[in-house]
């Protein structure tokens, strides 16, 4: 009689073949890991994943072992860009091979999707990124990113900066168009515009603002800790700091930028200080932000204010593969 094999049966399964209950254990564990490692309430994001799974509208893949979903990744198409929204493998099954299987599947699918010309991702839950064989390396650029946190118990020690040339006020929705223009101006030629191409134009920045204000990917937008800075003479918007709540008592700075003309006056410091103070008064005990590791000037400012690095991760950009439309030749790889 033939021996029964103990080898696990691995499969990469299209997410449209699954339903939310198939990923319940996986999403429950991921939610707990986000809380444990980043003080981040992932429930809203997990609910969106479940909803789109049940609508058969989530483009991506699950890694199953012996019929059990142990990992998943997905992407969304936004005009000519694919955004990899998440990649998570359960603790018991984390390995470079398993994460590589999922990342390769989702990147392969994105590069073959008609009209997509660029793929972006910032995967905080990719645990073996330094060891995996990244797919389509000839089209890939990587940028190291740093996750930083601050204990808000000591935020009162941060003295206000004198900024007489600027008027600082709370976030105003009517300034959203001006804010989009400011982002495009502030990030022109900046490394972050290589990571997120929405920073390159007012139209892209408008979509970026919509995402962080209305959707839960960066937490729930928190207007009381979001500030705008106006030039006192001209009234022109020249700086802003936007914040969210990533759980009931933890804040997150989602965007801070100052126009080139207004730099050198401690305006960025003062905007961040006010945001941290507002979070502390709301009852937050911690706040966090992410920054590109090569941006040493920004990291030095954050460290002086009391932020410390708690996690490193990578931003990945694939660009230069051949896009195609219906009826056009298949993609050619180098």
C-alpha positions as CSV (number, residue, x, y, z in Angstrom):
1,X,0.0,0.0,0.0
2,X,1.3,3.4,-0.9
3,X,2.5,5.6,2.0
4,X,0.4,8.7,2.8
5,X,2.3,11.9,2.2
6,X,2.8,14.3,5.0
7,X,3.8,17.1,2.6
8,X,1.5,20.1,2.8
9,X,-0.5,20.9,-0.3
10,X,0.3,24.6,-1.2
11,X,-1.8,26.6,-3.6
12,X,-2.0,30.2,-4.8
13,X,-5.8,30.9,-5.1
14,X,-7.5,33.8,-6.7
15,X,-9.2,35.8,-4.0
16,X,-12.4,36.0,-6.1
17,X,-12.8,32.3,-5.4
18,X,-12.9,32.9,-1.7
19,X,-15.3,34.5,0.7
20,X,-14.7,36.5,3.9
21,X,-15.3,33.5,6.2
22,X,-12.3,31.7,4.4
23,X,-10.0,34.4,5.7
24,X,-11.5,35.0,9.1
25,X,-8.7,33.4,11.1
26,X,-6.1,35.1,8.9
27,X,-7.6,38.6,9.3
28,X,-8.2,38.2,13.0
29,X,-4.6,37.4,13.5
30,X,-3.4,40.2,11.3
31,X,-5.6,42.6,13.3
32,X,-4.0,41.5,16.5
33,X,-0.5,41.8,15.0
34,X,-1.1,45.4,13.8
35,X,-2.2,46.2,17.4
36,X,0.7,44.5,19.0
37,X,3.5,45.9,16.8
38,X,2.2,49.3,15.6
39,X,-0.6,50.2,18.2
40,X,-2.8,50.3,15.1
41,X,-6.5,49.3,15.0
42,X,-6.8,47.3,11.8
43,X,-10.5,46.5,12.2
44,X,-11.8,49.0,9.7
45,X,-9.3,47.8,7.0
46,X,-10.1,44.2,7.7
47,X,-13.9,44.9,7.4
48,X,-13.2,46.5,3.9
49,X,-11.3,43.4,2.9
50,X,-14.2,41.2,4.0
51,X,-16.7,43.3,2.2
52,X,-14.8,43.2,-1.1
53,X,-14.2,39.5,-0.8
54,X,-17.9,38.9,-0.5
55,X,-18.5,41.1,-3.5
56,X,-15.9,39.1,-5.4
57,X,-14.3,42.5,-6.1
58,X,-10.8,42.1,-4.6
59,X,-8.0,41.4,-7.1
60,X,-5.3,39.4,-5.5
61,X,-4.3,36.0,-4.2
62,X,-4.4,33.8,-1.1
63,X,-1.8,31.2,-0.1
64,X,-3.6,28.1,1.1
65,X,-1.9,25.1,2.8
66,X,-4.0,22.0,2.9
67,X,-7.1,24.1,2.1
68,X,-6.4,26.6,4.8
69,X,-5.9,30.3,3.9
70,X,-2.6,31.3,5.6
71,X,-1.7,34.4,3.7
72,X,-3.1,36.9,1.2
73,X,-2.2,40.0,-0.9
74,X,-4.2,42.2,-3.2
75,X,-3.9,45.3,-5.4
76,X,-6.2,48.0,-6.7
77,X,-6.0,49.7,-10.0
78,X,-6.1,53.5,-10.0
79,X,-5.9,54.9,-13.5
80,X,-2.6,53.7,-14.8
81,X,-1.2,52.6,-11.5
82,X,-1.5,49.5,-9.4
83,X,-1.4,49.9,-5.6
84,X,-0.6,46.8,-3.5
85,X,-2.8,47.3,-0.5
86,X,-1.5,44.6,1.8
87,X,0.4,41.4,2.2
88,X,0.2,39.2,5.3
89,X,1.2,35.7,6.1
90,X,0.2,34.1,9.4
91,X,3.0,33.8,12.1
92,X,3.0,30.0,11.9
93,X,3.7,30.1,8.2
94,X,6.0,33.2,7.8
95,X,8.9,32.4,5.5
96,X,10.7,34.1,2.7
97,X,9.3,31.5,0.3
98,X,5.7,32.1,1.3
99,X,5.9,35.8,1.2
100,X,7.7,35.6,-2.1
101,X,5.0,33.4,-3.6
102,X,2.3,35.9,-2.7
103,X,4.2,39.0,-3.8
104,X,5.2,37.4,-7.1
105,X,1.6,36.4,-7.8
106,X,0.2,39.9,-7.1
107,X,3.0,41.8,-9.0
108,X,2.7,39.4,-12.0
109,X,-1.0,40.0,-12.1
110,X,-0.6,43.8,-11.9
111,X,2.0,44.0,-14.7
112,X,-0.3,42.0,-16.9
113,X,-3.3,44.2,-16.2
114,X,-4.2,46.4,-19.2
115,X,-3.1,50.0,-19.0
116,X,-1.2,49.7,-15.7
117,X,2.3,51.3,-16.1
118,X,3.4,51.6,-12.5
119,X,3.0,49.6,-9.3
120,X,3.5,51.0,-5.8
121,X,3.5,49.3,-2.4
122,X,4.5,50.0,1.2
123,X,4.0,46.7,3.0
124,X,4.5,47.1,6.8
125,X,3.6,43.5,7.4
126,X,6.2,42.0,4.9
127,X,8.5,40.4,7.5
128,X,11.2,38.8,5.2
129,X,11.5,41.5,2.6
130,X,15.3,41.7,3.0
131,X,15.6,37.9,2.1
132,X,13.0,37.3,-0.6
133,X,13.8,37.3,-4.3
134,X,11.7,40.3,-5.4
135,X,9.8,39.9,-8.6
136,X,10.6,41.8,-11.8
137,X,13.7,43.3,-10.3
138,X,14.7,45.0,-13.6
139,X,11.7,47.3,-13.2
140,X,12.0,47.7,-9.4
141,X,13.2,50.6,-7.2
142,X,13.3,50.3,-3.4
143,X,13.3,53.0,-0.8
144,X,13.8,52.4,2.9
145,X,11.2,53.8,5.2
146,X,11.2,54.3,9.0
147,X,8.2,54.0,11.4
148,X,8.7,56.3,14.4
149,X,6.7,56.8,17.6
150,X,6.6,59.3,20.4
151,X,5.3,59.0,24.0
152,X,2.9,62.0,24.4
153,X,3.3,62.1,28.1
154,X,6.3,64.5,27.6
155,X,4.9,66.5,24.8
156,X,4.4,69.6,27.0
157,X,8.2,70.0,27.2
158,X,8.2,71.0,23.6
159,X,8.1,74.8,23.6
160,X,6.3,76.8,21.0
161,X,8.3,78.2,18.1
162,X,8.1,81.9,17.3
163,X,6.4,82.1,13.9
164,X,5.2,85.7,13.6
165,X,5.3,85.6,9.8
166,X,2.6,82.9,9.7
167,X,-1.0,82.4,10.9
168,X,-1.8,78.9,12.1
169,X,-5.4,77.6,12.2
170,X,-7.2,74.3,12.2
171,X,-7.9,72.3,9.1
172,X,-10.6,73.8,6.8
173,X,-12.2,71.7,4.1
174,X,-12.5,74.8,1.9
175,X,-8.7,74.8,1.7
176,X,-8.4,71.4,0.2
177,X,-7.6,72.7,-3.3
178,X,-4.9,75.0,-1.9
179,X,-3.6,72.0,0.1
180,X,-3.3,69.9,-3.1
181,X,-1.3,72.7,-4.7
182,X,0.9,73.0,-1.7
183,X,1.7,69.3,-1.7
184,X,2.7,69.3,-5.4
185,X,4.9,72.4,-4.8
186,X,6.5,71.1,-1.6
187,X,7.4,67.7,-3.0
188,X,8.6,68.8,-6.4
189,X,12.0,67.0,-6.8
190,X,11.6,65.3,-3.4
191,X,12.4,61.6,-2.9
192,X,8.9,61.0,-1.6
193,X,7.5,61.9,-5.1
194,X,9.4,58.9,-6.4
195,X,7.6,56.7,-3.9
196,X,4.1,58.2,-4.4
197,X,3.5,59.8,-7.7
198,X,0.3,61.5,-6.4
199,X,2.7,64.1,-4.9
200,X,3.7,65.2,-8.4
201,X,0.6,67.2,-9.4
202,X,-2.3,69.0,-7.8
203,X,-4.7,66.4,-9.3
204,X,-2.8,63.5,-7.7
205,X,-2.5,65.3,-4.4
206,X,-6.2,65.9,-4.5
207,X,-6.7,62.1,-4.6
208,X,-4.1,61.6,-1.9
209,X,-6.0,64.0,0.4
210,X,-9.3,62.3,-0.4
211,X,-7.8,58.9,0.6
212,X,-6.4,60.1,4.0
213,X,-9.5,62.1,4.9
214,X,-12.2,59.7,3.9
215,X,-10.8,56.2,4.0
216,X,-9.4,54.1,6.9
217,X,-6.0,53.1,5.4
218,X,-4.2,55.7,7.5
219,X,-6.7,55.6,10.4
220,X,-9.6,57.9,11.0
221,X,-8.9,61.5,10.0
222,X,-8.7,63.6,13.1
223,X,-9.5,67.2,12.4
224,X,-8.7,68.7,15.9
225,X,-5.1,67.7,15.4
226,X,-4.8,68.9,11.8
227,X,-3.4,72.4,11.1
228,X,-2.8,74.8,8.3
229,X,-0.3,77.7,8.1
230,X,-0.9,80.8,6.1
231,X,1.5,83.5,5.2
232,X,0.5,86.5,7.4
233,X,1.1,89.0,4.6
234,X,-0.4,87.3,1.6
235,X,-2.8,84.8,3.2
236,X,-1.4,82.0,1.0
237,X,-1.3,78.5,2.3
238,X,2.3,77.6,3.0
239,X,2.3,74.6,5.4
240,X,0.1,71.9,6.9
241,X,0.1,69.0,9.3
242,X,-2.7,66.4,9.0
243,X,-3.4,63.7,11.6
244,X,-5.5,60.7,12.2
245,X,-6.4,58.3,15.0
246,X,-5.1,54.8,14.4
247,X,-6.8,53.5,17.6
248,X,-8.7,55.2,20.4
249,X,-5.6,56.5,22.2
250,X,-2.9,56.6,19.5
251,X,-2.5,59.3,16.8
252,X,-0.7,59.3,13.5
253,X,0.7,62.2,11.5
254,X,-0.3,61.4,7.9
255,X,1.2,64.4,6.2
256,X,3.4,67.3,7.1
257,X,4.8,69.7,4.5
258,X,6.0,73.3,4.2
259,X,6.4,75.3,1.0
260,X,9.9,75.9,-0.2
261,X,9.5,79.6,0.4
262,X,8.5,79.2,4.1
263,X,11.2,76.8,5.1
264,X,13.9,77.8,7.7
265,X,11.4,79.4,10.1
266,X,10.6,76.3,12.4
267,X,7.1,76.2,10.8
268,X,7.3,72.4,10.4
269,X,8.2,72.0,14.0
270,X,5.4,74.2,15.2
271,X,2.8,72.5,13.1
272,X,3.9,69.1,14.4
273,X,4.0,70.3,18.0
274,X,0.5,71.6,17.8
275,X,-0.7,68.3,16.4
276,X,1.0,66.3,19.1
277,X,-0.4,68.7,21.8
278,X,-3.9,68.3,20.4
279,X,-3.6,64.5,20.4
280,X,-2.4,64.5,24.0
281,X,-5.3,66.8,25.1
282,X,-7.7,64.3,23.4
283,X,-6.3,61.5,25.5
284,X,-3.8,59.9,23.2
285,X,-0.8,58.3,24.8
286,X,1.3,57.8,21.7
287,X,1.7,59.2,18.2
288,X,3.5,57.8,15.2
289,X,4.6,58.8,11.7
290,X,6.5,57.3,8.7
291,X,9.4,58.9,6.9
292,X,11.7,58.0,4.1
293,X,15.0,56.9,5.7
294,X,17.1,59.0,3.3
295,X,15.4,62.1,4.5
296,X,17.9,62.7,7.3
297,X,16.9,66.3,7.9
298,X,13.3,65.3,8.7
299,X,14.4,62.3,10.9
300,X,16.8,64.6,12.8
301,X,13.9,67.0,13.6
302,X,11.6,64.2,14.7
303,X,14.3,62.7,16.9
304,X,14.9,66.2,18.6
305,X,11.1,66.3,19.3
306,X,11.3,62.9,21.0
307,X,10.3,60.4,18.2
308,X,12.2,57.1,18.1
309,X,12.5,54.5,15.3
310,X,10.5,51.4,16.1
311,X,10.3,49.6,12.7
312,X,11.9,49.7,9.3
313,X,10.2,48.7,6.0
314,X,10.5,49.2,2.3
315,X,8.6,51.1,-0.3
316,X,8.6,49.3,-3.7
317,X,8.0,50.9,-7.1
318,X,7.9,48.9,-10.3
319,X,7.9,51.0,-13.4
320,X,9.0,50.7,-17.1
321,X,7.2,47.4,-18.0
322,X,5.2,47.6,-21.2
323,X,1.6,48.5,-20.6
324,X,-1.0,47.3,-23.2
325,X,-4.6,47.7,-23.9
326,X,-7.2,45.1,-25.2
327,X,-6.0,43.6,-28.4
328,X,-2.4,44.8,-28.0
329,X,0.6,42.5,-27.9
330,X,1.4,40.8,-24.6
331,X,3.9,42.4,-22.2
332,X,7.5,41.9,-23.1
333,X,9.9,41.2,-20.2
334,X,13.6,42.1,-20.2
